[in-house]
Amino acid sequence: MGYVIAMAGKGGTGKTTLAALITRIIAEKKLGSVLAVDADPNSNLGEVMGVETKQTIGDILDEVAANPDKIPGGMTKDRFIEYEVQTAVAEGNGFDVLTMGKPEGPGCYCYVNNVLRGVMEKLIKDYNYVVIDNEAGLEHLSRRTTRSADALVVVSDATKVGLTSAKRINQLASELEIKIKKRFLLVNRHDKLITSDAIKDSGLEYLGNIPRDELIEKISLNGISLLKLEEDATSIGALKKLGEKIWQRN
């Protein structure tokens, strides 16, 4: 069964960047096969990792919901969706990427969403690690991707607003009854440890901070893959030290 790492956080905290770097580090450590799932409707995980995704799960759901008659004869709807999801997986350098996207069509998605959940559960079993870059609301964890995670990593900035948002995301995960073994708070783009009531009040285990990294900012501005980031980059060094708890199986 794949070890699932779910990333969450309010917009602008850098959770997609950290999801990409965690995927990179796991792949480089050769801890096992890795699937990066872009579950944010504003899909750009594949882009920041230099992987082109030609089809999203949203595209598949649109097609099946609007045109069920296009399913090949002799193939069940369940099998067709499973096949389409498997073909939507894009290969990267030591990892794979699956982009969820967002359904846009007028069809009914109740059935296909239920089937998709089953397909995703099967797909997750094919990988040693699965890193899911969620939108802040965690809707994909509850409805479309998986109902459980081994580690939830909530990314925040150092502001009171950001830390309050982290607390709400943690509460939402509990309200959705998502089975989570470990819950972490990671403060991004900040140099010093934070000692405040907001940290304790979040209900998350505070891992520490990832300092601001000018190399990442430069790469992002030029649209270069984060895989090109130098090994001695500040962010990678910090994440390797703090991240053992995230991807360590115990």
Order of alpha helices (4+ residues) and beta strands (2+ residues): beta-alpha-beta-alpha-alpha-alpha-beta-beta-alpha-beta-beta-alpha-beta-alpha-beta-alpha-alpha-alpha
